[in-house]
Every structure is written in structure tokens, then in C-alpha cells.
Amino acid sequence: MRKIFYPILASALFIASAQIVTAQDNLVNSLNKNVSTNAKESFQFTEIINLAKTPVQNQGSSGTCWSYSGNSFLESEMLRMGKQPVQLSQIFVARNAYQDRAEQYVKMHGNLAMGEGGLFHDVLNAYKKYGMVPQDVYSGLNYGTSKNQFGEMSAAMEGFLKGIVSNPNGKLTSNWKTAYAGIMDAYLGAYPKEFTYNGKKYTPRTFADEVVGIKPEDYIPISSFKNEELYKPFTLMIPDNWAFGQYYNVPMNDITGTIDYALKNGFTVAWAQDVSEKSFSWKNGVAYVPTKDFADMTAEEKADMFNGPKPERVITEEMRQEAFDNYETTDDHGMHIVGLAKDQNNKEYYIIKNSWGATNDYQGYMYVTKAYVQYKTLNILVHKNGVPKQLLKKIGK
């Protein structure tokens, strides 16, 4: 049996390493050329709404944007509720989700996408099931780095699971769960069962209940696709929806309508989207939908893409659906919508908090047009009181 198991594990480890190590880095690096030389000088943004939030973080070389943006969203919820700001542990959330995802993977005999990614309901599910801890209690930096570097750990985890589902003994034991958790212990640190915060002892459960204080059932997941029944929950079919979470399907205009309503009433919004677009510039901190396809632009037009406001396409629900169906829109990032601004032409943009550090023209923030949000949104998460009452009624809430 050993002669069968170890070659399988070794080859799986090699394959996983090749696929996972650079996934997040490749996404960020692919955007490096989306830049114009005079972008910041060419825009004049005026803030309309800028809600309370905690400082920008850096997810490093890890596919944990969903936990960084999801936790940032919860931190803003704490501030909205009048609580003291706390940096919540993104890696504690991710670790718990990875354990649950592994169990799902084994139950499905390996017929489930693995990886570091996730969705906002994974943050709420982990909070509800396991609680929460502060970032300084569980940073996940247990291997001598100042930023996350998940490549080796992810390769080890996926390789291990591939070996388990090959069932080399002919019958699985329950020991694999402890062994899998041991990999995360080695790379992220021992699981925090009890800790002291501000002079008081907590468990993850009591810290969540007494300090964070949010109620997961108060949050509404929303998406928009033409091929699903309106105002009904549906399962969003994307690889990182390993928990098969459901979203309320609404018309496209209700996505931006809900975001506008939420912001004007003091609620921030967790936002999952596609950023692998030529019109998304992380360096310049701007994203929009140009009227012309990138392939049809001249060299001068390409160089000038982010030098000041530009005309945009009018987005339709048909365009949205087609882009998702043909893989032009994929679920590759999650960020946090914290405000609203306008440019010198009075066009409105959402103020977006990212988790790639304060490394762009706006110190970790972006300005994204409503057209881009309509076109490239996969889903949003918002407190129920941040959803228009008429829409709440339509979805039965």
C-alpha cells in the first residue's frame, strides 16, 4: 500500500504546486501593464460618501481576498454599530473554511474544486460555526515571513487530499482530518482555543459573541443573472462556491441600486467581481468599461486609457450574462465598497478598499464606475437594513 500511496501523493503535490504557487501573484502581475502615465493628475475626485473602515491590509501571496474583504466588511459593521475597531484575523477565517472545504472534498471523492479562494458566505459560515479572533492573536505568519506565502502550504494540503481520496487502505479512517489540520498548524500556527484580549480571556466563540457582535442571519447575499428566476435564491455555479451557497437573484440595476441605497444609509458592501480586464488598473486605481474593445484600440488609445474620464458602454443584462457564460467574467477577486465619489464631469464612482497593500496611486483604494460594477459583479453581501425595502419584500425578507 505504501508503494501506491506515496507516488500518488508526491505527483499530486508536484501538480498542485505548479498550479497554486503563483495563482494570486499571476493575477496581480497580469494587471501591471494596465497603466497610464498621467492618470492621477488627470482625475479630480470629490468624495460624496466615505464610510468608516479599518486600515488597508495586504493579503500577500495568498488567494484569501474573500477573507480579507469579508473581514474588512465585518470590521466596518462593527464601526457602524459603535464598537471599537478591531483587526479581525483573516487567516483564522480561511483556516476554518479550508478544513470544512477539505471535508466536503473528501465526501465528494475529490470531485470538488480545491484552492485558496472562497466567497463571503464562507466568512459568515466560519464566524457562525467557529467564532472569531483578532488578527494579532492569529496572524498565520508561522514560518518567518512578514506576508502570507501560501504556495507551499496549499500544495501540501491539496497533495495530501488527493492521496486521501485515492483510498490506499481501502477504507478511510477519521485520522486524516487531524493530519490535515496538522499541515495548517505547521504553516499557520496552532489553532487558538483561548486567548487574552484587552485583559480579558476569550475563546473564539465568546470573542465573536461579546466583542464582534454581528448576526450572520442579518446579511443578504445578492447576485444577478438572466438565466435564473428573479427574486429567488439560486446556487451560483463558480468553482469557489464549494459550500454551494445561494444568492438572491435580482435585476442588474438592483445591484447598483442596492449599493447606492446601502452607502447612503451608512452601510458598506462586500463585493465579489472580475478584475482581469484591460480597463481595470490597480496601479492607477481606476476601473471602467470603455466604448471600444481593447483589441480595436490604437496604441495611442491604449496608452491613454486611464488618463482622465472616458466615455463608457451602456451595460445590459444580456452583455452581463454573455460575459459570464463565455468565461470573460470569472470570480477572481473580492473587495470592499466603502464610499461614493464623483469625477470632474460629475460621473459617480464607488470607492473600493482592496487588500493588496497601499501600493497604488490611492494608497490601496480604487475608484470604480457603476458600469464596471454592473458588468463585472459576481455577487454582493450587505446588511438587510442596507437593502431597499421594496427589494427586501420581493425576495421575501
N, C-alpha and C positions, 0 to 999 in steps of 0.2 A: 504493500500500500504506500509506503514512503516513497518508493521509486516513481509512483504515479503522481503523488500529491506535489512534491517539491518542484519537479519540472513545470507543472501547470502553474504553480504559484509564481515561480521565477519568470516564466514567459508572460504571465498576466501582469506582473509587476513592471516588466520592461515596457509592455504596450501601454499600460496606464501612465507610466512616467512620461512616455513620449507624447501622450495626448493631453495630459493635465498640466505639466510643469509650466507651460507658457500661455495657458488659455487666457488668463486675465491680462498678462503682460502684452500678449498679441493684440488684444482689443485696444488697450491704451496706445500701443505703438502704431496701430493702424490709423489712428487719428492725428498723428504728429504732422502729417502733410496738410491737414485741413487748417490752413492758417493764412492770414493776410498781414502785410507788414504794418499797416496803419489802422488796424481795426479799432483799438481802444480810443484813439484820437478822433475817429470818425463817428463814434456813437456818443450821444448825450442822453443818458438815462436819468429819469426822475422817479424816485420811489413814490408809489401810491400807498402800498401796504407793505410792511416788513415786520413779520411776527417774531415773537421770542423763540430763540433756538440756542442750542449749545454750540461750542466751537467746532469748526471743521476738523474731521478726522481723516486718517489715511489707512485704507484697507490693505495697503502693501500688495504683495504678490499673492493674492488670495481671491477666490471667487465669492466673497462674502458681502457684496454690495447690498444684498437684500437684508442682511442683519444690521449692517451699518446704517442704511437709510431707514430701516424699520425701527431700530433703536433710537435714532435721531428723532423720528416721528413721535415715539413714546416720550422722549425727553421733553419735546415741545408740549406734549399733552400735560406732562407734569407741571410745566411752567404755566400753562393756561389755567390749570387747576389751583394755582397759587402755591405750589410746592417748591421746595428748594431744588435748584438744578443739580442733577446727578448724571455723571457719565456712566451709562449702563454698559455692561460687558457684552460686546458683540460676539466674542468668541464663546462665551458661556451659552448664548443662544444657538450659535452654529453647532457647537459640540452636541447639544441635546438633539438638535434636528438631525445631525449626522447619525446618531445612534438609532433614532426612530427610522430614518431612511434605510439604514442597513438592515433592520429587521423586516422592513417592507420588501427590500430587495431579495432577501433570503426566502421570504414567504412566496414570492413570485418566481422562485427558481432562477433568479438572475435576469428576468425579463422586465427590467426597470432601469431607466437611465440613472447612472451614478454620476457624482461630481460634487463640486463645492457650492453650486448655486442653490437657490431656493426662492421662495415667494413670501410676501408679507404675512400670509396666514400662518406660515411656519414660525414666525416671530410670536404671534399671538398664541399659537398652539403650545409652543415651548413655555411661554410665560404661564399659561393656564396649568400645564402639566407639571412643570419643574420649578417655577418661580423665576427669580432674577437676582443678580448680584451686581455690585458696582464694578466698573472697569478696573479700578486699582486692586480689587480683590482677585480678579481672574483676567489677566491680560492676554494669556495664551502664548506669551513670549518665553517659552521654557527652554530655548535652545540657543541663547546667546545672540539674538538679533534684536534690533530696535523696531523692526516692522515685521508683519506677517510674511512668511515664506512657506507656503503650503504644498509646494510641488512634491517634495519627497514624502511628506506625510500622506498626501492624497494618493500617491502611487502605492504606498504600503497598504493603505486602507482598501483601495479597490482591488489590488492584487490578492489580499487576504480573503476578501469576499468571493472573488472568483474561485479561489481554492475551496472555500466552504461549500458553495453551491455545486461544485463538482462531486461532492458527497463521497470522498475517498474511502470512508469506512462502511458505506452502505446504509448508514443511519446517523443522522445528526445528533450531537449532544447539545446541551444548553451552554456548554463551556465557551462556545465561540463568542458569545456576547461579552463575556468578561475579557476574553483575549482581545476582542476588537476595541473595547474601552481602554485596554492597556496600551494600545498604539497611541490613542489620543492622550492618555496620561503621560506617555514618554515625550510627546512633542508639545503638548499644550500645558501640561502640569496636572497634578492630581485634582480630582473633582472637589470643588469647595462645598463641604457639607455644613460647615458652621464658620462664622467669621464675625469680626467686630467692626462696626461702623459707627462713627461719632460716639464712641464709648459704650455702645450697647451691642450685645450679642444677637445675631440673627442667623437663621437658616435661609436658603434661597426662597423658601415659601413665605416665611414671615417678613422678609425684606420686601418681597413683591406686594404682599397684602398691606403692610403697615407704612412703607415708605413710598413705593411707586404708586400704588392705589388705583390703577386703571382697571376697568372691567372689560375683558375681551369681547363679551357679547354686545358691547355698545358700538362696535366698529363694523362698518358696512363695506364689503368688497364689491367693486363695480367694474364692469367691462362693457364692450360694445362690439357686436359682430352681427352682420346681416343674416347669417345662416342659423342664428339661434332665436328662440322665441323671446319677444320683448317682455321685459319686466319679470322674467322668471329666472331662477338660478340655473346655471349650467356649469359643466366642468370644462375649464379652459385646457385645451389639448396642446400643452407645450411640455418639453422634456423635464423641466424642473418642477412641474406640478406632480411630484411623486406622491403627495398626500391626497391627490385628487380633490383639491379644494374647489369650491364652487363660487361663482360670481353672479351678481345680478346684471342681466343684460339690458342695457338702455340705449336709446338713440345716441349717435355720435355727439350731437350738440349738447346732450346732457352731461357728457364728460366734462367739457369746459364750463358748462353752466353750473355744475356741482362744485367744481374747483373755485369758480368766481364767488359763489354763494358762501362756500366754506371760508375763504380768505376774508371776505367782507364781514363775516361774523366771528372772526378770531380763531379759526381752526386751520391748521396746516394740513397737508395732504401727502401721503406716501404715494410715490409714482413709479410704476414699472414701465419700461419703454425700450425701444430700439435706438441705439446711438451710432450704429455702424453706417452712417450716412456721410457723404461728402459735404453736406450742408450742416454738419454738426462739428463745431470747432471747440474742442476742450481748451486749447491754448488761448484762443480769443474770447472764450466764454459766451458764445452765441450759437444758436441753432434756429434754422428757419427752413421753409420749403421753397426753393427758387422756382421761377416760372419755366425754366429750361432745364432739361436733363443735363447732368454733368458731362456726359459723352458728347453732347451737342454744343458745348460752350467752347469759345475760343480760348487760347492761352491767356489772353488779357482778362477775359471774364472770369476764368478760374482764379487767377491771382487776386482779383478784386472782390471775391465772393463775400468777404467779411469786413470790407472797408465801408462801413456805414449801412443804413437801412436799405433794403431791396424789396421790389415787388414780390408777391408770393402767389402761388397757386391757390385756388379755392378748392378745399378738400371736400370730397363726397364720401358717403358711406361705401359706395362701390369701389372707390380707389383704396380705401382702408382695407376692405375685405380682400381685394385682389392682392395687395401687397403682403398680407398675412398668408394667403393661400400659396403664393409663389415664392415664399421664403425671403422676400425683400424686407419684411418686418419680422424680426426674431426677438425673443426675450433675452436680451443680453446685458441689461443693466437695471439698477434701481436707484432712485434719488428721492429727494425730499423737497416738496414745493412749500416755500416759506413766505412768499410775498408776490406783489404785483408792481410792475413799473411801466413807464411809457418812454418811448424814444423821442427825438426832436420833432418827429412827424406825428406824434400822439398815438402811434401804434402801441398796443399793450403787449407786454411780455411777462411771463411768470419768472419770478426769482427762484432759482433752483440751488439747493445746497447739495454738493457732490461729496464723495468720500475718497477722493484721490489726492488729498492734501491741498494746502494753499499754494498751488503751483501754477496757476494760470493768471490771466490778466486781472481777474476779480477775486483773487485770494481764495479760490475754492468754490466760488459761486458762478452761476451762469444765468443768462437771460435767454429764454426760450419762447418763441412765438406761439400763439394759440393754434395756428395752423399746424405747426410741428406736433403739438400735443394731440390734436385731433387725428393726425395721420399716423403717429408712431406709438401711441399709448397701447400697452397691453392690458393694464388694469390700474386702478387706484384704490386706496384704502382711506376712509375718512370716518370720523365720529358721526354717529347718527344725527346729532344736532347740527352737523355741518352739511347735511343733505337737505335740499329744498323739500318742504313739507308735502308738496304735491307729488314729487317723485317718490318720497317715502310711502305715500298712500298707494301709489301704483305698484310698488314692489311688495306691498303687504306688510310694511313695517310701522 
